[in-house]
Amino acid sequence: MIAYSESIKVFTGNSNPEFAKTICKELGIELGNADVKHFADGEASVSLVETVRGADVFLIQSTCKPVNDNLMELLVMIDACRRASAGRITAVIPYFGYARQDRKAKSRDPISAKLVANMLTVAGADRILTMDLHANQIQGFFDIPLDHLLGAPSFVEYYMNKFPEDKFDHENDFVVVSPDVGSVARARNFAQKVHMNLAIVDKRRPKANVSEVMNIIGDVKGKTCILYDDMVDTAGSLCNAAKALVEVGGAKEVYACATHGVLSGPAYERLENSVISEMLFLNTIPEVNNTPSGKIKFLDVAPVFARAIEHIHGATSIADLF
């Protein structure tokens, strides 16, 4: 790593440019000038229009749909900065694609999350800044520093304002629900912060993107439930869990929140037709559906990333962001 100066520069690919612009606005700087495009055959092409020599560079790029195009853009951007003698390169990846492929689920499976980590490191990234990895152990896949931001504080602030404790009985009238056993630890931490009890939806998944709800662990009868997860892809699991809370558990109302709104295939339609009263996401992935939704809302976490970038650039702890 080249010694970097006090100069800070932020560039973005095509995954979420508005998010990057908001970060720059929070930082009080201009978004770096880079031409990131694709040739006719699909190859990624990056041209930095301004100098980055010795600068502390932050490259903002979620590896969301189209995952491989966005990932390749990021890799080429990192290489371009490295060859232009950037002082330090931080890959800011609000949503880290391939995170669900973090282990061998069966024989001869790849561990793609580790492969992507290796690619980012070999390309020349000096550190990673991301939010709510699907599995915490992915942090160990990197041989470079990684700062792992949490989406929970944003949700805690939202729900504590929506349901203030001086007007609502959090302990008796509300319950945080984990949509599956694997998310219990995440949901338990969230429940503690909003001073609510915890319930669990126990389900069996016969195949990918298909889930069958079995039963509900915990008391949800007559209560307002908040389903909490790290991401929503096709929304099948979440909508089935919400349905079970009402029809099996007797819940009064169901809200849901998740950090990353992947929202593939029939996700929007499923959420709109579900028993969920409100679906809350963070804007780590841009909203791609142009149809206004009365249920689906996004919270802006660009200010959180801006503060993290300030701390990283200033070599100070980011613990206060949690």
C-alpha positions in Angstrom: 0.0 0.0 0.0 1.3 3.4 -1.0 1.3 6.1 1.7 -1.9 8.1 1.2 -2.4 11.8 1.6 -5.2 13.8 3.2 -6.9 13.8 -0.2 -10.1 11.7 -0.2 -11.8 10.7 -3.4 -15.1 8.8 -4.0 -16.0 7.0 -7.2 -18.9 4.8 -8.1 -19.9 2.2 -10.7 -23.3 1.7 -12.2 -25.0 -0.3 -9.4 -26.3 2.6 -7.3 -24.9 6.0 -8.4 -27.6 8.0 -6.4 -26.4 6.3 -3.2 -22.8 7.4 -4.0 -24.0 11.0 -4.7 -25.8 11.1 -1.3 -22.6 9.9 0.4 -20.6 12.6 -1.3 -23.2 15.2 -0.3 -22.9 14.1 3.3 -19.1 14.3 3.1 -19.2 17.7 1.4 -17.2 16.6 -1.6 -17.8 16.1 -5.3 -18.3 12.6 -6.7 -15.1 11.5 -8.6 -15.2 11.7 -12.4 -14.9 8.2 -13.9 -16.3 6.7 -17.1 -17.6 3.2 -16.2 -19.3 1.6 -19.2 -19.4 -1.7 -21.1 -18.3 -2.6 -24.6 -20.7 -4.2 -27.1 -19.6 -7.7 -26.0 -20.3 -6.9 -22.4 -16.7 -6.3 -21.2 -16.4 -3.7 -18.4 -14.5 -0.6 -19.2 -13.3 2.0 -16.7 -11.5 5.2 -17.3 -10.6 7.6 -14.4 -10.9 11.1 -15.7 -9.0 12.7 -12.7 -5.9 11.9 -10.8 -5.9 9.6 -7.8 -2.2 9.5 -7.2 -1.6 9.2 -3.5 -5.3 9.7 -2.7 -7.4 7.8 -0.2 -9.9 6.3 -2.6 -13.4 4.9 -1.8 -15.1 2.9 -4.6 -18.9 2.5 -3.9 -20.5 -0.4 -5.6 -23.1 -2.9 -4.5 -22.8 -6.3 -6.1 -26.5 -6.6 -6.7 -28.4 -7.4 -9.9 -26.8 -7.7 -12.5 -24.4 -9.3 -10.0 -21.6 -10.3 -12.3 -21.6 -7.1 -14.2 -21.4 -5.0 -11.0 -18.8 -7.2 -9.5 -16.6 -7.0 -12.6 -17.0 -3.2 -12.7 -15.7 -3.0 -9.1 -12.8 -5.3 -9.8 -11.8 -3.2 -12.9 -12.2 0.0 -10.9 -9.9 -1.3 -8.2 -7.3 -2.3 -10.8 -7.5 1.1 -12.5 -6.9 2.9 -9.2 -4.1 0.6 -8.2 -2.3 1.2 -11.6 -2.9 5.0 -11.2 -1.0 4.9 -7.9 -3.8 5.5 -5.5 -2.6 5.6 -1.9 -5.3 3.4 -0.4 -8.3 1.7 -2.0 -11.4 0.9 0.0 -14.1 -1.1 -1.7 -17.5 0.1 -0.3 -19.9 -2.7 -0.9 -23.3 -1.9 0.8 -24.7 -5.3 -0.4 -22.1 -8.1 -0.8 -23.3 -10.5 -3.5 -22.5 -14.2 -3.3 -22.8 -14.0 0.5 -25.3 -16.9 0.6 -22.7 -19.2 -0.9 -20.5 -19.1 2.3 -20.1 -22.9 2.9 -20.4 -26.3 1.2 -24.0 -27.2 1.6 -23.4 -30.5 -0.2 -20.6 -32.4 -1.8 -18.7 -30.6 -4.6 -20.2 -27.2 -3.9 -18.1 -24.1 -4.3 -17.6 -21.5 -1.6 -18.2 -18.6 -3.9 -18.1 -15.9 -1.1 -14.5 -16.8 -0.4 -13.7 -16.7 -4.1 -15.1 -13.2 -4.4 -13.2 -12.1 -1.4 -10.0 -13.5 -3.0 -10.8 -11.7 -6.2 -11.2 -8.3 -4.5 -8.0 -8.7 -2.6 -6.0 -9.8 -5.6 -7.4 -6.9 -7.7 -5.8 -4.5 -5.2 -8.4 -3.5 -2.6 -6.7 -2.5 0.7 -9.9 -2.8 2.8 -13.6 -3.5 2.6 -16.6 -1.6 4.0 -19.9 -3.4 3.9 -23.2 -3.9 5.7 -25.0 -6.9 7.2 -23.2 -9.9 5.6 -25.5 -12.9 5.3 -23.0 -14.8 7.5 -20.6 -13.1 9.9 -17.9 -15.7 9.2 -17.5 -14.1 5.7 -15.4 -11.4 7.5 -12.8 -14.1 7.9 -12.7 -14.8 4.2 -10.8 -11.6 3.7 -7.0 -11.2 4.3 -7.4 -7.4 4.4 -9.3 -5.3 7.0 -13.0 -5.3 6.8 -15.4 -2.9 8.5 -18.9 -4.5 9.0 -21.7 -2.0 9.5 -25.0 -3.1 11.0 -28.4 -2.2 9.7 -30.2 -2.8 13.0 -29.6 0.7 14.5 -31.6 2.3 11.6 -34.5 -0.1 12.2 -34.4 0.4 15.9 -34.6 4.2 15.5 -37.5 3.8 13.0 -39.6 1.5 15.2 -38.9 3.3 18.4 -40.2 6.5 16.7 -43.2 4.7 15.1 -44.1 2.9 18.4 -42.8 5.1 21.2 -42.5 3.3 24.6 -44.5 6.0 26.3 -47.5 5.1 24.2 -47.1 1.4 23.5 -46.3 -1.6 25.7 -43.4 -3.2 23.9 -43.0 -6.1 26.2 -46.6 -7.3 26.2 -48.1 -6.1 22.9 -45.2 -6.5 20.5 -42.9 -9.4 19.5 -39.9 -9.6 17.2 -40.0 -12.7 15.0 -37.1 -14.5 13.4 -38.4 -15.9 10.0 -36.2 -19.0 10.4 -33.9 -20.7 13.0 -30.7 -19.5 11.3 -31.6 -15.8 11.9 -32.4 -16.2 15.6 -29.2 -14.5 16.9 -29.7 -11.5 14.6 -33.4 -11.2 15.6 -32.6 -11.7 19.3 -30.1 -8.7 19.3 -32.7 -6.6 17.5 -35.4 -7.6 20.0 -33.2 -6.6 22.9 -32.7 -3.1 21.4 -36.4 -2.5 20.9 -37.3 -4.1 24.3 -39.5 -6.7 22.8 -39.9 -10.5 23.3 -38.8 -13.0 20.6 -40.6 -15.6 18.6 -39.3 -18.0 15.9 -40.9 -19.4 12.7 -39.7 -22.9 12.3 -39.8 -24.0 8.7 -38.5 -26.7 6.4 -37.1 -25.7 3.0 -37.6 -28.6 0.5 -35.6 -26.8 -2.2 -34.1 -23.4 -3.1 -36.5 -20.4 -2.9 -39.4 -22.7 -1.6 -40.2 -22.9 2.1 -42.9 -24.7 4.1 -43.8 -23.3 7.5 -44.0 -25.9 10.2 -44.9 -24.1 13.5 -44.3 -21.0 15.6 -42.1 -21.0 18.7 -43.3 -18.3 21.1 -46.4 -16.4 21.9 -47.7 -14.1 19.2 -51.4 -14.3 19.8 -53.0 -10.8 19.7 -49.7 -9.1 19.3 -48.1 -6.9 16.7 -45.2 -8.8 15.1 -42.0 -7.4 13.5 -40.4 -9.9 11.2 -36.6 -9.2 11.0 -34.2 -10.6 8.5 -31.0 -9.6 6.6 -32.3 -9.9 3.1 -35.4 -10.7 1.1 -35.0 -12.3 -2.3 -38.2 -13.8 -3.8 -40.1 -13.0 -0.6 -41.7 -16.5 -0.5 -40.2 -17.4 3.0 -41.1 -14.0 4.5 -44.7 -13.9 3.2 -45.3 -17.5 4.3 -43.9 -16.7 7.7 -46.2 -13.6 8.0 -49.2 -15.7 6.9 -48.4 -18.4 9.5 -48.1 -15.7 12.3 -51.7 -14.5 11.5 -53.4 -17.8 10.6 -51.6 -20.2 13.0 -50.3 -17.9 15.7 -53.2 -15.5 15.8 -51.0 -12.3 15.5 -52.8 -9.0 15.4 -50.6 -7.3 12.8 -47.4 -8.1 11.0 -44.6 -5.6 10.0 -41.4 -6.7 8.4 -37.9 -5.3 7.9 -34.7 -6.5 6.2 -31.5 -4.8 5.3 -31.2 -5.8 1.7 -34.1 -5.8 -0.7 -32.9 -8.2 -3.5 -36.5 -8.6 -4.6 -36.2 -11.1 -7.5 -39.0 -12.5 -9.6 -42.4 -12.3 -8.0 -41.2 -10.6 -4.8 -43.1 -7.3 -5.3 -46.3 -9.0 -6.1 -46.0 -11.4 -3.2 -45.3 -8.5 -0.7 -48.2 -6.4 -2.0 -50.6 -9.4 -1.7 -49.3 -10.6 1.7 -50.7 -9.9 5.2 -47.7 -7.7 5.9 -48.8 -4.2 6.8 -45.5 -2.5 6.0 -42.2 -3.8 4.4 -39.1 -1.8 5.3 -35.7 -2.0 3.6 -32.5 -0.1 3.7 -31.3 1.4 0.3 -28.2 -0.7 0.1 -29.7 -2.0 -3.2 -31.6 0.5 -5.4 -35.3 0.1 -5.9 -35.9 -1.2 -9.4 -39.7 -1.3 -9.4 -41.1 1.9 -10.9 -44.6 1.1 -9.5 -45.3 3.1 -6.3 -46.0 0.8 -3.4 -48.0 1.5 -0.3 -46.3 -1.3 1.6 -42.7 -1.2 0.6 -40.5 1.6 2.1 -36.8 2.3 2.0 -34.6 4.0 4.7 -31.6 5.9 3.6 -28.3 4.6 5.1 -26.0 6.7 2.9 -25.3 9.0 5.9 -24.2 5.9 7.9 -21.7 5.0 5.2 -20.6 8.6 5.0 -19.8 8.6 8.7 -18.0 5.3 8.4 -15.9 6.7 5.5 -15.0 9.7 7.6 -13.9 7.4 10.5 -11.8 5.2 8.2 -10.2 8.2 6.5 -9.4 9.7 9.9 -8.2 6.4 11.3 -10.7 6.5 14.2 -13.1 3.8 15.6 -16.4 3.2 13.9 -17.9 1.5 17.0 -20.1 4.5 17.8 -22.0 3.8 14.5 -23.4 0.7 16.1 
